[in-house]
Amino acid sequence: MRALKRWMLAGAVALSCLPQAAQAESEVDILLNMLVENGTLTAVQAGHVRREINETKEKRNALLAKELVPDSARNWKWNGDLRLRDEARNRQGTGNDTHRSRIRFRYGFEGTVSDELKATARIATGSTTDPISTNQNFDTFLNKKTIILDLANLEYTPSVPGISKASVVGGIMENPMWTVTPMVWDGDLSWDGVALKVSQELGPTTLFSNSGVFSLDTDETETAALWVTQVGASFKPFADAEEELMKNLKLTGALAYHDYRNVANSAKAGTDPITRESDNTSGAKNFNQLNPSIELASQVAELPFSLFGDWVHNASASSTGNDGYAVGVKLGKAAIPWSLTKGWEAGYMFERLERDAAFDEFVDSDFGGGGTNRRGNVAWITLAVLKNSTFGVKGFFRQDALNNFGSGASLTQEFREDRFQMDWVTKF
């Protein structure tokens, strides 16, 4: 009897170790129930076996995965996303109404070369003529869509005594700056150059710095380039509090300086700076942008929220038309399908961006079709509808003058655009 008992227990454990495809968890329960019914085990002993199996299941699965997957494969993480968009645009004053369907596809990897070096690369839909869009329209009579190199960089993170983290990134990278809105930098913009990122933890405070040099145009005698630097801090004053609101309270602020070099002399510029829709005036030959940003975040009843603000000032422009700001609020996070607290996100933002406040080639491409000399409202809601899939609706309600803001001229002549986007996004 004892031998039979040992063999049946061994069988239960063996079943629990098999891959999920080869056995169902309920088979273990069936076997344990049979042992209890014939008196081999008591109900308490069966409960102990179940508990032990559950407690060691993750460890056994990890060991099994380690045996099946070679080290070289475990060092690479592949990920991507696919976005299907339906967009409607209603213009008043100038331009045409538009209704279009669009697609964005991105896929790439992160590879750990060594403990200090990481390689990242990604391909995406898009074009080589628009730096702030990875969309492709469904308007080419079913022709194939263009795939481009979106990211390709190396990140070196050495161990530096006295510094929590320091890394150097070189190549084509995502925005190295901490940002709260796309007012100055569109989210699809890829940066070509080198960046230095440093952070230092001091108790409840984290100090950080982001700097970089990025090439814009090398066809001229005087190379056009962008130099950026940013310093900031993140502070959690009540990290040890028991109350949820205070425990998760986090204040982050940063001040950035963006120095555009020789953009007025670039081969692409002619007598004007590089412009997306000629929104910058000929008086703004260069851009020296001051860009402070701030965010206050916490959560209540497991519902995250944040208040944020962004401001930009171009010190190289004239005394008028050289400022911009955006303020907004965000509530929730669309992570768990149909969860009341973690299954949705909603937000609102007001933006006012004067004509020469920012380099208009790189600002948000969705707000009023891109460019500067814009003001208006943005509102959105996103629902988590399936695992790793969301559905969202976003509205842009733009109203801008046909002359510079702050010039003293009447704002009676206005150009309006209402834009609505419906997005299905699946990440994999």
Secondary structure as a PSIPRED ss2 file (coil, helix, strand):
# PSIPRED VFORMAT (PSIPRED V4.0)

   1 M C   1.000  0.000  0.000
   2 R H   0.000  1.000  0.000
   3 A H   0.000  1.000  0.000
   4 L H   0.000  1.000  0.000
   5 K H   0.000  1.000  0.000
   6 R H   0.000  1.000  0.000
   7 W H   0.000  1.000  0.000
   8 M H   0.000  1.000  0.000
   9 L H   0.000  1.000  0.000
  10 A H   0.000  1.000  0.000
  11 G H   0.000  1.000  0.000
  12 A H   0.000  1.000  0.000
  13 V H   0.000  1.000  0.000
  14 A H   0.000  1.000  0.000
  15 L H   0.000  1.000  0.000
  16 S H   0.000  1.000  0.000
  17 C H   0.000  1.000  0.000
  18 L C   1.000  0.000  0.000
  19 P C   1.000  0.000  0.000
  20 Q C   1.000  0.000  0.000
  21 A C   1.000  0.000  0.000
  22 A C   1.000  0.000  0.000
  23 Q C   1.000  0.000  0.000
  24 A C   1.000  0.000  0.000
  25 E H   0.000  1.000  0.000
  26 S H   0.000  1.000  0.000
  27 E H   0.000  1.000  0.000
  28 V H   0.000  1.000  0.000
  29 D H   0.000  1.000  0.000
  30 I H   0.000  1.000  0.000
  31 L H   0.000  1.000  0.000
  32 L H   0.000  1.000  0.000
  33 N H   0.000  1.000  0.000
  34 M H   0.000  1.000  0.000
  35 L H   0.000  1.000  0.000
  36 V H   0.000  1.000  0.000
  37 E H   0.000  1.000  0.000
  38 N C   1.000  0.000  0.000
  39 G C   1.000  0.000  0.000
  40 T C   1.000  0.000  0.000
  41 L C   1.000  0.000  0.000
  42 T C   1.000  0.000  0.000
  43 A H   0.000  1.000  0.000
  44 V H   0.000  1.000  0.000
  45 Q H   0.000  1.000  0.000
  46 A H   0.000  1.000  0.000
  47 G H   0.000  1.000  0.000
  48 H H   0.000  1.000  0.000
  49 V H   0.000  1.000  0.000
  50 R H   0.000  1.000  0.000
  51 R H   0.000  1.000  0.000
  52 E H   0.000  1.000  0.000
  53 I H   0.000  1.000  0.000
  54 N H   0.000  1.000  0.000
  55 E H   0.000  1.000  0.000
  56 T H   0.000  1.000  0.000
  57 K H   0.000  1.000  0.000
  58 E H   0.000  1.000  0.000
  59 K H   0.000  1.000  0.000
  60 R H   0.000  1.000  0.000
  61 N H   0.000  1.000  0.000
  62 A H   0.000  1.000  0.000
  63 L H   0.000  1.000  0.000
  64 L H   0.000  1.000  0.000
  65 A H   0.000  1.000  0.000
  66 K H   0.000  1.000  0.000
  67 E H   0.000  1.000  0.000
  68 L H   0.000  1.000  0.000
  69 V C   1.000  0.000  0.000
  70 P C   1.000  0.000  0.000
  71 D H   0.000  1.000  0.000
  72 S H   0.000  1.000  0.000
  73 A H   0.000  1.000  0.000
  74 R H   0.000  1.000  0.000
  75 N C   1.000  0.000  0.000
  76 W E   0.000  0.000  1.000
  77 K E   0.000  0.000  1.000
  78 W E   0.000  0.000  1.000
  79 N E   0.000  0.000  1.000
  80 G E   0.000  0.000  1.000
  81 D E   0.000  0.000  1.000
  82 L E   0.000  0.000  1.000
  83 R E   0.000  0.000  1.000
  84 L E   0.000  0.000  1.000
  85 R E   0.000  0.000  1.000
  86 D E   0.000  0.000  1.000
  87 E E   0.000  0.000  1.000
  88 A E   0.000  0.000  1.000
  89 R E   0.000  0.000  1.000
  90 N E   0.000  0.000  1.000
  91 R E   0.000  0.000  1.000
  92 Q E   0.000  0.000  1.000
  93 G C   1.000  0.000  0.000
  94 T C   1.000  0.000  0.000
  95 G C   1.000  0.000  0.000
  96 N C   1.000  0.000  0.000
  97 D C   1.000  0.000  0.000
  98 T E   0.000  0.000  1.000
  99 H E   0.000  0.000  1.000
 100 R E   0.000  0.000  1.000
 101 S E   0.000  0.000  1.000
 102 R E   0.000  0.000  1.000
 103 I E   0.000  0.000  1.000
 104 R E   0.000  0.000  1.000
 105 F E   0.000  0.000  1.000
 106 R E   0.000  0.000  1.000
 107 Y E   0.000  0.000  1.000
 108 G E   0.000  0.000  1.000
 109 F E   0.000  0.000  1.000
 110 E E   0.000  0.000  1.000
 111 G E   0.000  0.000  1.000
 112 T E   0.000  0.000  1.000
 113 V C   1.000  0.000  0.000
 114 S C   1.000  0.000  0.000
 115 D C   1.000  0.000  0.000
 116 E C   1.000  0.000  0.000
 117 L E   0.000  0.000  1.000
 118 K E   0.000  0.000  1.000
 119 A E   0.000  0.000  1.000
 120 T E   0.000  0.000  1.000
 121 A E   0.000  0.000  1.000
 122 R E   0.000  0.000  1.000
 123 I E   0.000  0.000  1.000
 124 A E   0.000  0.000  1.000
 125 T E   0.000  0.000  1.000
 126 G C   1.000  0.000  0.000
 127 S C   1.000  0.000  0.000
 128 T C   1.000  0.000  0.000
 129 T C   1.000  0.000  0.000
 130 D C   1.000  0.000  0.000
 131 P C   1.000  0.000  0.000
 132 I C   1.000  0.000  0.000
 133 S C   1.000  0.000  0.000
 134 T C   1.000  0.000  0.000
 135 N C   1.000  0.000  0.000
 136 Q E   0.000  0.000  1.000
 137 N E   0.000  0.000  1.000
 138 F C   1.000  0.000  0.000
 139 D C   1.000  0.000  0.000
 140 T C   1.000  0.000  0.000
 141 F C   1.000  0.000  0.000
 142 L C   1.000  0.000  0.000
 143 N C   1.000  0.000  0.000
 144 K C   1.000  0.000  0.000
 145 K C   1.000  0.000  0.000
 146 T C   1.000  0.000  0.000
 147 I E   0.000  0.000  1.000
 148 I E   0.000  0.000  1.000
 149 L E   0.000  0.000  1.000
 150 D E   0.000  0.000  1.000
 151 L E   0.000  0.000  1.000
 152 A E   0.000  0.000  1.000
 153 N E   0.000  0.000  1.000
 154 L E   0.000  0.000  1.000
 155 E E   0.000  0.000  1.000
 156 Y E   0.000  0.000  1.000
 157 T C   1.000  0.000  0.000
 158 P C   1.000  0.000  0.000
 159 S C   1.000  0.000  0.000
 160 V C   1.000  0.000  0.000
 161 P C   1.000  0.000  0.000
 162 G C   1.000  0.000  0.000
 163 I C   1.000  0.000  0.000
 164 S C   1.000  0.000  0.000
 165 K E   0.000  0.000  1.000
 166 A E   0.000  0.000  1.000
 167 S E   0.000  0.000  1.000
 168 V E   0.000  0.000  1.000
 169 V E   0.000  0.000  1.000
 170 G E   0.000  0.000  1.000
 171 G E   0.000  0.000  1.000
 172 I E   0.000  0.000  1.000
 173 M E   0.000  0.000  1.000
 174 E C   1.000  0.000  0.000
 175 N C   1.000  0.000  0.000
 176 P C   1.000  0.000  0.000
 177 M C   1.000  0.000  0.000
 178 W C   1.000  0.000  0.000
 179 T C   1.000  0.000  0.000
 180 V C   1.000  0.000  0.000
 181 T C   1.000  0.000  0.000
 182 P C   1.000  0.000  0.000
 183 M C   1.000  0.000  0.000
 184 V C   1.000  0.000  0.000
 185 W C   1.000  0.000  0.000
 186 D C   1.000  0.000  0.000
 187 G C   1.000  0.000  0.000
 188 D C   1.000  0.000  0.000
 189 L C   1.000  0.000  0.000
 190 S C   1.000  0.000  0.000
 191 W E   0.000  0.000  1.000
 192 D E   0.000  0.000  1.000
 193 G E   0.000  0.000  1.000
 194 V E   0.000  0.000  1.000
 195 A E   0.000  0.000  1.000
 196 L E   0.000  0.000  1.000
 197 K E   0.000  0.000  1.000
 198 V E   0.000  0.000  1.000
 199 S E   0.000  0.000  1.000
 200 Q E   0.000  0.000  1.000
 201 E E   0.000  0.000  1.000
 202 L E   0.000  0.000  1.000
 203 G C   1.000  0.000  0.000
 204 P C   1.000  0.000  0.000
 205 T E   0.000  0.000  1.000
 206 T E   0.000  0.000  1.000
 207 L E   0.000  0.000  1.000
 208 F E   0.000  0.000  1.000
 209 S E   0.000  0.000  1.000
 210 N E   0.000  0.000  1.000
 211 S E   0.000  0.000  1.000
 212 G E   0.000  0.000  1.000
 213 V E   0.000  0.000  1.000
 214 F E   0.000  0.000  1.000
 215 S E   0.000  0.000  1.000
 216 L E   0.000  0.000  1.000
 217 D E   0.000  0.000  1.000
 218 T C   1.000  0.000  0.000
 219 D C   1.000  0.000  0.000
 220 E C   1.000  0.000  0.000
 221 T C   1.000  0.000  0.000
 222 E C   1.000  0.000  0.000
 223 T C   1.000  0.000  0.000
 224 A E   0.000  0.000  1.000
 225 A E   0.000  0.000  1.000
 226 L E   0.000  0.000  1.000
 227 W E   0.000  0.000  1.000
 228 V E   0.000  0.000  1.000
 229 T E   0.000  0.000  1.000
 230 Q E   0.000  0.000  1.000
 231 V E   0.000  0.000  1.000
 232 G E   0.000  0.000  1.000
 233 A E   0.000  0.000  1.000
 234 S E   0.000  0.000  1.000
 235 F E   0.000  0.000  1.000
 236 K C   1.000  0.000  0.000
 237 P C   1.000  0.000  0.000
 238 F C   1.000  0.000  0.000
 239 A C   1.000  0.000  0.000
 240 D C   1.000  0.000  0.000
 241 A C   1.000  0.000  0.000
 242 E C   1.000  0.000  0.000
 243 E C   1.000  0.000  0.000
 244 E H   0.000  1.000  0.000
 245 L H   0.000  1.000  0.000
 246 M H   0.000  1.000  0.000
 247 K H   0.000  1.000  0.000
 248 N C   1.000  0.000  0.000
 249 L C   1.000  0.000  0.000
 250 K E   0.000  0.000  1.000
 251 L E   0.000  0.000  1.000
 252 T E   0.000  0.000  1.000
 253 G E   0.000  0.000  1.000
 254 A E   0.000  0.000  1.000
 255 L E   0.000  0.000  1.000
 256 A E   0.000  0.000  1.000
 257 Y E   0.000  0.000  1.000
 258 H E   0.000  0.000  1.000
 259 D E   0.000  0.000  1.000
 260 Y E   0.000  0.000  1.000
 261 R E   0.000  0.000  1.000
 262 N C   1.000  0.000  0.000
 263 V H   0.000  1.000  0.000
 264 A H   0.000  1.000  0.000
 265 N H   0.000  1.000  0.000
 266 S C   1.000  0.000  0.000
 267 A C   1.000  0.000  0.000
 268 K C   1.000  0.000  0.000
 269 A C   1.000  0.000  0.000
 270 G C   1.000  0.000  0.000
 271 T C   1.000  0.000  0.000
 272 D C   1.000  0.000  0.000
 273 P C   1.000  0.000  0.000
 274 I C   1.000  0.000  0.000
 275 T C   1.000  0.000  0.000
 276 R C   1.000  0.000  0.000
 277 E C   1.000  0.000  0.000
 278 S C   1.000  0.000  0.000
 279 D C   1.000  0.000  0.000
 280 N C   1.000  0.000  0.000
 281 T C   1.000  0.000  0.000
 282 S C   1.000  0.000  0.000
 283 G C   1.000  0.000  0.000
 284 A C   1.000  0.000  0.000
 285 K C   1.000  0.000  0.000
 286 N C   1.000  0.000  0.000
 287 F C   1.000  0.000  0.000
 288 N E   0.000  0.000  1.000
 289 Q E   0.000  0.000  1.000
 290 L E   0.000  0.000  1.000
 291 N E   0.000  0.000  1.000
 292 P E   0.000  0.000  1.000
 293 S E   0.000  0.000  1.000
 294 I E   0.000  0.000  1.000
 295 E E   0.000  0.000  1.000
 296 L E   0.000  0.000  1.000
 297 A E   0.000  0.000  1.000
 298 S E   0.000  0.000  1.000
 299 Q E   0.000  0.000  1.000
 300 V E   0.000  0.000  1.000
 301 A C   1.000  0.000  0.000
 302 E C   1.000  0.000  0.000
 303 L E   0.000  0.000  1.000
 304 P E   0.000  0.000  1.000
 305 F E   0.000  0.000  1.000
 306 S E   0.000  0.000  1.000
 307 L E   0.000  0.000  1.000
 308 F E   0.000  0.000  1.000
 309 G E   0.000  0.000  1.000
 310 D E   0.000  0.000  1.000
 311 W E   0.000  0.000  1.000
 312 V E   0.000  0.000  1.000
 313 H E   0.000  0.000  1.000
 314 N E   0.000  0.000  1.000
 315 A C   1.000  0.000  0.000
 316 S C   1.000  0.000  0.000
 317 A C   1.000  0.000  0.000
 318 S C   1.000  0.000  0.000
 319 S C   1.000  0.000  0.000
 320 T C   1.000  0.000  0.000
 321 G C   1.000  0.000  0.000
 322 N C   1.000  0.000  0.000
 323 D E   0.000  0.000  1.000
 324 G E   0.000  0.000  1.000
 325 Y E   0.000  0.000  1.000
 326 A E   0.000  0.000  1.000
 327 V E   0.000  0.000  1.000
 328 G E   0.000  0.000  1.000
 329 V E   0.000  0.000  1.000
 330 K E   0.000  0.000  1.000
 331 L E   0.000  0.000  1.000
 332 G E   0.000  0.000  1.000
 333 K C   1.000  0.000  0.000
 334 A C   1.000  0.000  0.000
 335 A C   1.000  0.000  0.000
 336 I C   1.000  0.000  0.000
 337 P C   1.000  0.000  0.000
 338 W C   1.000  0.000  0.000
 339 S C   1.000  0.000  0.000
 340 L C   1.000  0.000  0.000
 341 T C   1.000  0.000  0.000
 342 K C   1.000  0.000  0.000
 343 G C   1.000  0.000  0.000
 344 W E   0.000  0.000  1.000
 345 E E   0.000  0.000  1.000
 346 A E   0.000  0.000  1.000
 347 G E   0.000  0.000  1.000
 348 Y E   0.000  0.000  1.000
 349 M E   0.000  0.000  1.000
 350 F E   0.000  0.000  1.000
 351 E E   0.000  0.000  1.000
 352 R E   0.000  0.000  1.000
 353 L E   0.000  0.000  1.000
 354 E C   1.000  0.000  0.000
 355 R C   1.000  0.000  0.000
 356 D C   1.000  0.000  0.000
 357 A C   1.000  0.000  0.000
 358 A C   1.000  0.000  0.000
 359 F C   1.000  0.000  0.000
 360 D C   1.000  0.000  0.000
 361 E C   1.000  0.000  0.000
 362 F C   1.000  0.000  0.000
 363 V C   1.000  0.000  0.000
 364 D C   1.000  0.000  0.000
 365 S C   1.000  0.000  0.000
 366 D C   1.000  0.000  0.000
 367 F H   0.000  1.000  0.000
 368 G H   0.000  1.000  0.000
 369 G H   0.000  1.000  0.000
 370 G C   1.000  0.000  0.000
 371 G C   1.000  0.000  0.000
 372 T C   1.000  0.000  0.000
 373 N C   1.000  0.000  0.000
 374 R E   0.000  0.000  1.000
 375 R E   0.000  0.000  1.000
 376 G E   0.000  0.000  1.000
 377 N E   0.000  0.000  1.000
 378 V E   0.000  0.000  1.000
 379 A E   0.000  0.000  1.000
 380 W E   0.000  0.000  1.000
 381 I E   0.000  0.000  1.000
 382 T E   0.000  0.000  1.000
 383 L E   0.000  0.000  1.000
 384 A E   0.000  0.000  1.000
 385 V E   0.000  0.000  1.000
 386 L E   0.000  0.000  1.000
 387 K C   1.000  0.000  0.000
 388 N C   1.000  0.000  0.000
 389 S E   0.000  0.000  1.000
 390 T E   0.000  0.000  1.000
 391 F E   0.000  0.000  1.000
 392 G E   0.000  0.000  1.000
 393 V E   0.000  0.000  1.000
 394 K E   0.000  0.000  1.000
 395 G E   0.000  0.000  1.000
 396 F E   0.000  0.000  1.000
 397 F E   0.000  0.000  1.000
 398 R E   0.000  0.000  1.000
 399 Q E   0.000  0.000  1.000
 400 D E   0.000  0.000  1.000
 401 A E   0.000  0.000  1.000
 402 L C   1.000  0.000  0.000
 403 N C   1.000  0.000  0.000
 404 N C   1.000  0.000  0.000
 405 F C   1.000  0.000  0.000
 406 G C   1.000  0.000  0.000
 407 S C   1.000  0.000  0.000
 408 G C   1.000  0.000  0.000
 409 A C   1.000  0.000  0.000
 410 S C   1.000  0.000  0.000
 411 L C   1.000  0.000  0.000
 412 T C   1.000  0.000  0.000
 413 Q C   1.000  0.000  0.000
 414 E E   0.000  0.000  1.000
 415 F E   0.000  0.000  1.000
 416 R E   0.000  0.000  1.000
 417 E E   0.000  0.000  1.000
 418 D E   0.000  0.000  1.000
 419 R E   0.000  0.000  1.000
 420 F E   0.000  0.000  1.000
 421 Q E   0.000  0.000  1.000
 422 M E   0.000  0.000  1.000
 423 D E   0.000  0.000  1.000
 424 W E   0.000  0.000  1.000
 425 V E   0.000  0.000  1.000
 426 T E   0.000  0.000  1.000
 427 K E   0.000  0.000  1.000
 428 F C   1.000  0.000  0.000
